[in-house]
Amino acid sequence: MLKPAFMLAAPSSNSGKTTLTLALLRIMARKGYCVQSYKCGPDYIDTILHSIASDVRGKGCRGINLDSFMSSRQHVRKLFLKHSVVKDAAVVEGVMGLFDGAVKSDGSSAQIAKLLDIPVVFVVDAGACAYSVAPLLYGFKHFDPGVCLAGVIFNRVNSQSHYEFLKNACHDVGVEPLGYIPYKSDIHVSERYLGLNIAVDGCQEEAIEAMADHVLATVDIERLLAITLKDYSEIGYRQEVAEQGNAVIAVAKDEAFNFAYAENLDVLAECGRLEYFSPLRDKKLPDADMLYLSGGYPELFAEKLEQNTAMRDAVRRYCEKGGVTYAECGGMMYLGNAMKDRNGVLYKMCGVLDMETSMETAKLHLGYRKVRLDEASCDQEIRGHEFHYSCITEKGDLPNVATITNARNQKVETAMYRYKNTFASYVHLYWGERKDFPKYLLKTAKKQ
């Protein structure tokens, strides 16, 4: 039961964590590992890329989010064990800097590494320094004795002589050097204005293959796997078997709508059967008890969404008849009257919600959110994350049915709108632990 399990973390964002994670996932998959990947924090885009990188010959695993703000620490540990005990290895990608959390280090990568009892492999951008990494490594190694800094990989190192300076620094502070990555401009995943591009034209497969080949040449993969073995033999984890309901949930899934937490979908599957459909290509909705429209890139496909009038009409009819619907971010934009793209072109949408949204004056809205529905029958706080560039430019009389605050309990302008049995918000909720939320939608909402 000794299996590699480690976290890739860094002193700060933009150090190369995602590039290295994708490369290692592909290298390990090539070696025959069925490797489970995780992402610290609420980022659903990286987990999609993880799933692609770990998929060799159809043996990939869904990337899983581990977030100790959106869920309890017990839930985070449970998720890790649930997915990793049955796999050959586990790789966790950290978020931001190692100790950056929602409040101080609360919710940070360091907190999760300690919670999971796994070592950290540090990723350091050494493009503009040499022996000066010594105090940096010393500080991160000793700041929190509960964090095991097993080794370090240096990014943007273009010569063996440069790496020798860095190795000397490692030996002097007691951190094992595991290799380096030379800078190569043509191996990055293409980017959109909203994180990493996971649309069909992103050429992810070619980029990930190039990343893997590039990293394999200068990083000691075998040593990395050897020093990060975790013993699962004494972990008393038992897989739970959930009772399955008999509801049918229609889930939008295509290039325009694909930002959905894996655990959210698993909870919906406990409620019944999931029927996937494409708002871009399909002409009718599945017969369903609930409609789930997740976020994604609807603004990039606005013209095609507008042209599919049969689907827009079907969604509008379903909602007008009182069908239970939950829409978040891009899904909410799709339910509006119209959507304006970055060039100011206006496209008709479903016309369920009396609002128009726009990407023309893009501005980032970002942060954790606490959501409490203003209804006694749903007496719970649900947490989530807001990350979008669009804004609501016109809105009719749509009631806000929730109190929403940030991580520091300060009220935010974001709302959860309700029209009949349609609920919509910019917030991406996480109900992997709050399973009664979709059950509330299915049972309480449809009775009204």
C-alpha positions as CSV (number, residue, x, y, z in Angstrom):
1,M,0.0,0.0,0.0
2,L,3.0,2.3,-0.5
3,K,2.0,4.7,-3.3
4,P,3.3,8.1,-4.5
5,A,1.3,10.9,-3.1
6,F,2.5,14.5,-3.1
7,M,1.6,18.2,-3.6
8,L,3.1,20.6,-6.1
9,A,3.3,24.0,-4.5
10,A,5.2,27.2,-5.0
11,P,6.2,30.5,-3.3
12,S,3.6,32.4,-5.4
13,S,1.3,32.2,-8.4
14,N,2.8,32.0,-11.9
15,S,5.7,29.8,-10.8
16,G,4.9,27.0,-13.2
17,K,2.8,24.7,-11.0
18,T,0.1,23.9,-13.6
19,T,2.6,23.3,-16.4
20,L,4.6,20.9,-14.2
21,T,1.5,19.2,-12.9
22,L,0.2,18.5,-16.3
23,A,3.6,17.2,-17.5
24,L,4.0,14.9,-14.4
25,L,0.4,13.5,-14.8
26,R,1.2,12.6,-18.4
27,I,4.6,11.1,-17.6
28,M,3.1,9.0,-14.9
29,A,0.2,7.9,-17.1
30,R,2.7,6.9,-19.8
31,K,4.4,4.7,-17.1
32,G,1.2,2.9,-16.5
33,Y,0.0,4.7,-13.4
34,C,-3.7,5.3,-12.9
35,V,-3.0,8.6,-11.2
36,Q,-5.6,10.7,-9.4
37,S,-5.2,14.4,-9.6
38,Y,-6.5,17.1,-7.3
39,K,-6.5,20.9,-7.3
40,C,-6.4,23.0,-4.2
41,G,-9.0,25.7,-4.3
42,P,-12.1,26.3,-6.4
43,D,-10.5,26.3,-9.9
44,Y,-12.6,24.0,-12.1
45,I,-10.5,24.7,-15.2
46,D,-7.3,23.1,-14.0
47,T,-9.2,20.0,-13.0
48,I,-10.4,19.6,-16.6
49,L,-6.9,19.9,-17.8
50,H,-5.7,17.4,-15.2
51,S,-8.3,14.9,-16.5
52,I,-6.9,15.3,-20.0
53,A,-3.3,15.0,-18.9
54,S,-3.9,11.8,-16.9
55,D,-5.8,10.2,-19.8
56,V,-3.6,7.7,-21.7
57,R,-5.4,4.9,-23.6
58,G,-8.7,5.9,-21.9
59,K,-7.4,5.3,-18.4
60,G,-7.8,8.9,-17.1
61,C,-9.3,10.0,-13.8
62,R,-11.5,13.1,-13.2
63,G,-9.7,15.9,-11.5
64,I,-11.1,16.7,-8.0
65,N,-11.2,20.0,-6.1
66,L,-10.0,20.1,-2.5
67,D,-11.1,23.3,-0.9
68,S,-11.2,23.8,2.9
69,F,-13.2,27.0,2.7
70,M,-16.1,25.6,0.6
71,S,-16.2,22.4,2.6
72,S,-15.0,21.1,6.0
73,R,-11.5,19.7,6.6
74,Q,-13.1,16.3,7.2
75,H,-14.7,16.4,3.8
76,V,-11.4,17.4,2.1
77,R,-9.7,14.4,3.7
78,K,-12.6,12.1,2.8
79,L,-12.5,13.2,-0.8
80,F,-8.7,12.6,-1.0
81,L,-9.0,9.1,0.4
82,K,-12.2,8.2,-1.5
83,H,-10.4,8.7,-4.8
84,S,-6.8,7.9,-4.1
85,V,-7.0,4.6,-2.2
86,V,-8.2,2.9,-5.3
87,K,-5.6,4.5,-7.6
88,D,-1.8,4.0,-8.2
89,A,-0.7,7.5,-7.3
90,A,-2.1,10.9,-6.2
91,V,-0.9,14.4,-7.4
92,V,-2.2,17.5,-5.8
93,E,-1.7,20.9,-7.4
94,G,-1.5,23.8,-4.9
95,V,-3.1,27.2,-5.3
96,M,-1.3,30.6,-5.2
97,G,1.6,30.6,-2.7
98,L,2.0,27.7,-0.3
99,F,0.7,29.6,2.7
100,D,-1.9,31.8,0.9
101,G,-5.4,31.1,2.3
102,A,-8.8,32.8,2.4
103,V,-7.8,34.4,5.8
104,K,-4.0,34.1,6.5
105,S,-3.1,30.5,5.8
106,D,-6.6,29.1,6.5
107,G,-7.6,27.1,3.4
108,S,-4.1,27.3,2.0
109,S,-2.1,24.6,0.2
110,A,0.0,24.1,3.3
111,Q,-3.1,23.5,5.4
112,I,-4.3,20.8,2.9
113,A,-0.9,19.2,2.7
114,K,-0.8,18.8,6.5
115,L,-4.4,17.6,6.5
116,L,-3.7,14.9,3.9
117,D,-0.3,14.0,5.4
118,I,1.5,14.3,2.1
119,P,4.9,15.9,1.3
120,V,5.3,19.1,-0.8
121,V,7.4,19.2,-3.9
122,F,8.3,22.9,-4.3
123,V,8.3,24.6,-7.7
124,V,10.5,27.7,-7.8
125,D,10.9,30.2,-10.6
126,A,14.6,30.7,-10.6
127,G,14.9,32.6,-13.9
128,A,16.2,35.7,-12.2
129,C,18.2,34.3,-9.3
130,A,20.8,31.7,-8.3
131,Y,22.2,31.0,-4.8
132,S,19.6,33.5,-3.4
133,V,17.1,30.7,-3.4
134,A,18.8,29.4,-0.3
135,P,17.1,31.8,2.2
136,L,13.8,31.4,0.3
137,L,13.9,27.6,0.7
138,Y,15.1,27.9,4.3
139,G,12.2,30.1,5.1
140,F,9.5,27.9,3.5
141,K,11.1,24.7,5.0
142,H,11.1,26.1,8.6
143,F,8.1,28.4,8.7
144,D,5.7,25.6,9.6
145,P,7.3,22.4,10.9
146,G,4.1,20.5,10.1
147,V,4.7,20.9,6.3
148,C,7.2,18.4,4.9
149,L,9.2,20.0,2.1
150,A,10.5,16.9,0.3
151,G,12.2,18.4,-2.7
152,V,12.3,21.3,-5.2
153,I,12.1,21.6,-8.9
154,F,13.4,24.8,-10.5
155,N,11.6,26.5,-13.4
156,R,13.1,28.7,-16.1
157,V,16.7,27.4,-15.7
158,N,18.5,27.3,-19.1
159,S,21.9,25.9,-18.3
160,Q,23.5,23.2,-16.2
161,S,25.9,25.8,-14.6
162,H,22.8,27.8,-13.4
163,Y,21.4,24.6,-11.9
164,E,24.7,24.0,-10.0
165,F,24.2,27.3,-8.1
166,L,20.7,26.2,-7.2
167,K,21.8,22.7,-6.1
168,N,24.4,24.2,-3.8
169,A,21.7,26.3,-2.2
170,C,19.5,23.2,-1.8
171,H,22.3,21.2,-0.1
172,D,23.1,24.1,2.3
173,V,19.5,24.3,3.6
174,G,18.7,20.6,3.5
175,V,16.1,20.4,0.6
176,E,16.6,17.8,-2.1
177,P,17.0,19.2,-5.7
178,L,14.9,17.1,-8.1
179,G,15.8,18.8,-11.4
180,Y,15.0,21.9,-13.4
181,I,12.9,23.0,-16.4
182,P,14.4,25.1,-19.1
183,Y,12.3,27.9,-20.4
184,K,10.5,27.0,-23.7
185,S,7.9,29.4,-25.0
186,D,6.0,27.0,-27.2
187,I,4.8,24.4,-24.6
188,H,2.3,26.5,-22.7
189,V,-1.4,25.8,-23.0
190,S,-3.1,28.6,-25.0
191,E,-4.9,31.1,-22.8
192,R,-8.2,33.0,-22.8
193,Y,-9.0,36.0,-20.8
194,L,-10.6,33.7,-18.3
195,G,-7.9,31.3,-17.1
196,L,-6.7,28.5,-19.2
197,N,-8.5,27.6,-22.4
198,I,-10.4,24.4,-22.2
199,A,-12.4,25.0,-25.4
200,V,-12.1,22.5,-28.3
201,D,-9.6,24.6,-30.2
202,G,-7.1,24.7,-27.3
203,C,-4.8,22.0,-28.6
204,Q,-4.3,20.7,-25.1
205,E,-3.2,17.3,-26.1
206,E,-0.3,18.5,-28.2
207,A,0.7,21.0,-25.5
208,I,0.6,18.5,-22.7
209,E,2.6,16.0,-24.7
210,A,5.3,18.6,-25.4
211,M,5.3,19.6,-21.7
212,A,5.9,16.0,-20.7
213,D,8.7,15.4,-23.1
214,H,10.3,18.7,-22.0
215,V,10.1,18.0,-18.3
216,L,11.2,14.3,-18.6
217,A,14.6,15.4,-20.0
218,T,15.8,17.4,-16.9
219,V,13.7,16.3,-13.9
220,D,14.5,13.1,-11.9
221,I,11.0,11.5,-12.0
222,E,12.1,8.2,-10.4
223,R,13.6,10.0,-7.4
224,L,10.5,12.2,-7.0
225,L,8.3,9.1,-6.9
226,A,10.6,7.4,-4.5
227,I,10.7,10.1,-1.9
228,T,6.9,10.8,-1.9
229,L,5.6,7.3,-1.1
230,K,2.6,7.3,1.3
231,D,1.5,4.3,3.3
232,Y,-2.2,3.6,2.9
233,S,-2.2,0.3,4.8
234,E,-3.3,1.6,8.1
235,I,-5.9,4.1,6.8
236,G,-9.3,2.8,7.8
237,Y,-11.3,4.3,5.0
238,R,-14.5,2.5,3.8
239,Q,-16.1,3.5,0.5
240,E,-19.7,4.6,1.1
241,V,-22.6,3.4,-1.0
242,A,-25.2,6.1,-1.3
243,E,-28.8,5.3,-2.0
244,Q,-29.9,6.5,-5.4
245,G,-33.1,8.5,-6.0
246,N,-35.3,8.3,-9.0
247,A,-35.2,11.8,-10.3
248,V,-33.8,12.6,-13.7
249,I,-31.5,15.6,-13.9
250,A,-30.7,17.2,-17.3
251,V,-27.1,18.5,-17.3
252,A,-25.8,20.9,-19.9
253,K,-22.4,19.8,-21.2
254,D,-20.5,21.0,-24.2
255,E,-17.8,23.5,-25.2
256,A,-20.0,26.4,-23.9
257,F,-21.0,24.8,-20.5
258,N,-18.4,22.6,-18.7
259,F,-17.5,24.3,-15.4
260,A,-18.9,21.8,-12.9
261,Y,-17.4,20.3,-9.8
262,A,-17.1,16.6,-10.0
263,E,-18.5,16.1,-6.5
264,N,-21.5,18.3,-7.4
265,L,-22.3,15.9,-10.3
266,D,-21.9,12.9,-8.0
267,V,-24.4,14.3,-5.5
268,L,-26.8,15.0,-8.4
269,A,-26.3,11.4,-9.5
270,E,-27.3,10.3,-6.0
271,C,-30.6,12.1,-6.6
272,G,-31.2,10.0,-9.7
273,R,-30.0,9.7,-13.3
274,L,-28.0,12.3,-15.1
275,E,-29.0,13.0,-18.7
276,Y,-26.3,15.2,-20.5
277,F,-27.3,17.4,-23.4
278,S,-25.7,20.1,-25.5
279,P,-27.3,23.6,-25.7
280,L,-25.1,24.2,-28.8
281,R,-26.2,21.2,-30.8
282,D,-29.3,19.4,-29.4
283,K,-32.8,20.5,-30.4
284,K,-34.7,19.4,-27.4
285,L,-34.3,18.9,-23.6
286,P,-34.3,15.4,-22.1
287,D,-37.4,14.7,-20.1
288,A,-36.2,15.7,-16.6
289,D,-37.2,16.7,-13.1
290,M,-34.4,19.2,-12.9
291,L,-32.3,21.3,-15.2
292,Y,-28.6,22.2,-14.3
293,L,-26.9,24.8,-16.4
294,S,-23.3,25.2,-15.2
295,G,-20.8,27.9,-16.1
296,G,-18.4,27.9,-19.0
297,Y,-17.7,30.0,-22.1
298,P,-21.2,30.9,-23.5
299,E,-19.9,34.2,-24.6
300,L,-17.5,32.5,-27.0
301,F,-20.3,30.6,-28.6
302,A,-23.0,33.2,-28.3
303,E,-23.8,33.2,-32.1
304,K,-24.2,29.4,-32.2
305,L,-26.3,29.5,-29.0
306,E,-28.6,32.1,-30.5
307,Q,-28.9,30.2,-33.8
308,N,-30.2,27.1,-31.9
309,T,-33.7,28.5,-31.5
310,A,-35.2,25.1,-30.9
311,M,-33.1,24.6,-27.7
312,R,-33.7,28.1,-26.5
313,D,-37.4,27.7,-26.9
314,A,-37.3,24.3,-25.1
315,V,-35.4,25.8,-22.1
316,R,-37.8,28.7,-21.9
317,R,-40.9,26.5,-22.0
318,Y,-39.5,24.2,-19.3
319,C,-38.8,27.1,-17.0
320,E,-42.1,28.9,-17.7
321,K,-44.0,25.7,-16.8
322,G,-42.2,25.7,-13.4
323,G,-39.5,23.2,-14.1
324,V,-36.8,23.2,-11.4
325,T,-33.7,24.8,-12.7
326,Y,-30.4,25.8,-11.2
327,A,-28.1,28.0,-13.4
328,E,-24.7,29.5,-12.4
329,C,-22.6,32.2,-14.0
330,G,-22.6,31.3,-17.8
331,G,-25.7,29.3,-17.3
332,M,-27.4,32.4,-15.9
333,M,-26.2,34.4,-18.8
334,Y,-27.8,31.9,-21.2
335,L,-31.2,32.2,-19.4
336,G,-31.2,36.0,-19.8
337,N,-32.8,37.9,-22.6
338,A,-29.6,38.7,-24.4
339,M,-25.8,38.5,-24.1
340,K,-23.3,41.0,-25.5
341,D,-19.9,39.8,-26.5
342,R,-16.5,41.6,-26.1
343,N,-17.1,43.4,-29.4
344,G,-20.4,44.8,-28.4
345,V,-22.5,42.4,-30.6
346,L,-25.8,41.5,-28.9
347,Y,-27.1,37.9,-29.2
348,K,-30.5,36.7,-28.1
349,M,-30.6,34.1,-25.4
350,C,-33.4,32.0,-23.7
351,G,-35.5,34.9,-22.3
352,V,-36.3,33.2,-19.0
353,L,-34.7,35.8,-16.8
354,D,-35.4,39.5,-17.4
355,M,-31.8,40.5,-17.7
356,E,-29.0,41.3,-20.2
357,T,-25.3,40.5,-19.6
358,S,-22.3,41.9,-21.3
359,M,-18.6,41.1,-21.8
360,E,-18.0,44.4,-23.6
361,T,-16.4,46.2,-20.6
362,A,-14.9,43.1,-19.0
363,K,-14.0,43.4,-15.3
364,L,-12.9,40.7,-13.0
365,H,-15.2,39.7,-10.1
366,L,-13.5,37.2,-7.9
367,G,-13.8,35.7,-4.4
368,Y,-15.2,33.1,-2.1
369,R,-18.9,33.4,-1.2
370,K,-21.1,32.4,1.6
371,V,-24.7,31.9,0.5
372,R,-27.8,31.6,2.7
373,L,-31.2,31.2,1.1
374,D,-33.9,33.4,2.6
375,E,-36.3,30.5,3.1
376,A,-36.9,28.6,6.3
377,S,-37.1,25.3,4.4
378,C,-33.5,25.6,3.4
379,D,-31.8,26.6,6.6
380,Q,-28.2,26.2,5.7
381,E,-25.2,28.1,4.5
382,I,-23.8,26.9,1.2
383,R,-20.4,28.1,0.1
384,G,-19.0,28.7,-3.3
385,H,-16.8,30.9,-5.5
386,E,-17.3,33.8,-7.9
387,F,-15.1,34.3,-10.9
388,H,-16.3,36.1,-14.0
389,Y,-15.7,39.0,-16.2
390,S,-19.2,39.7,-17.5
391,C,-21.7,42.0,-15.8
392,I,-25.5,42.5,-15.7
393,T,-26.2,45.6,-17.7
394,E,-30.0,45.5,-17.6
395,K,-32.3,43.8,-15.1
396,G,-36.0,43.7,-14.5
397,D,-37.9,43.0,-11.3
398,L,-36.0,39.8,-10.3
399,P,-36.1,39.1,-6.6
400,N,-32.9,38.2,-4.7
401,V,-33.7,35.2,-2.5
402,A,-30.3,34.8,-0.7
403,T,-28.0,36.7,1.6
404,I,-24.5,36.5,0.1
405,T,-21.2,37.6,1.8
406,N,-17.5,37.1,1.1
407,A,-15.1,35.1,3.2
408,R,-14.9,37.9,5.8
409,N,-18.7,38.1,6.2
410,Q,-19.0,41.3,4.2
411,K,-22.0,41.7,2.0
412,V,-21.4,41.6,-1.7
413,E,-23.6,42.9,-4.6
414,T,-23.9,39.4,-6.0
415,A,-27.4,37.9,-5.8
416,M,-29.3,34.7,-6.3
417,Y,-32.3,35.3,-8.4
418,R,-35.5,33.3,-8.5
419,Y,-38.1,33.2,-11.2
420,K,-40.8,30.6,-10.6
421,N,-38.7,27.5,-9.9
422,T,-35.6,28.8,-11.6
423,F,-32.7,29.8,-9.4
424,A,-29.7,31.6,-10.9
425,S,-26.5,33.3,-9.7
426,Y,-23.0,34.3,-10.6
427,V,-21.8,32.1,-7.7
428,H,-20.5,28.6,-8.5
429,L,-21.9,26.7,-5.5
430,Y,-20.2,23.6,-4.0
431,W,-22.7,21.2,-2.6
432,G,-20.5,18.1,-2.5
433,E,-20.9,18.2,1.3
434,R,-24.2,20.1,1.5
435,K,-26.2,17.4,-0.3
436,D,-29.5,18.7,0.9
437,F,-29.3,21.7,-1.4
438,P,-30.1,19.9,-4.6
439,K,-32.7,17.9,-2.7
440,Y,-34.3,21.2,-1.6
441,L,-34.5,22.2,-5.2
442,L,-36.1,18.9,-6.2
443,K,-38.5,18.7,-3.4
444,T,-39.3,22.1,-1.8
445,A,-39.1,24.3,-4.8
446,K,-41.2,22.3,-7.2
447,K,-44.1,22.2,-4.7
448,Q,-44.4,26.0,-4.8
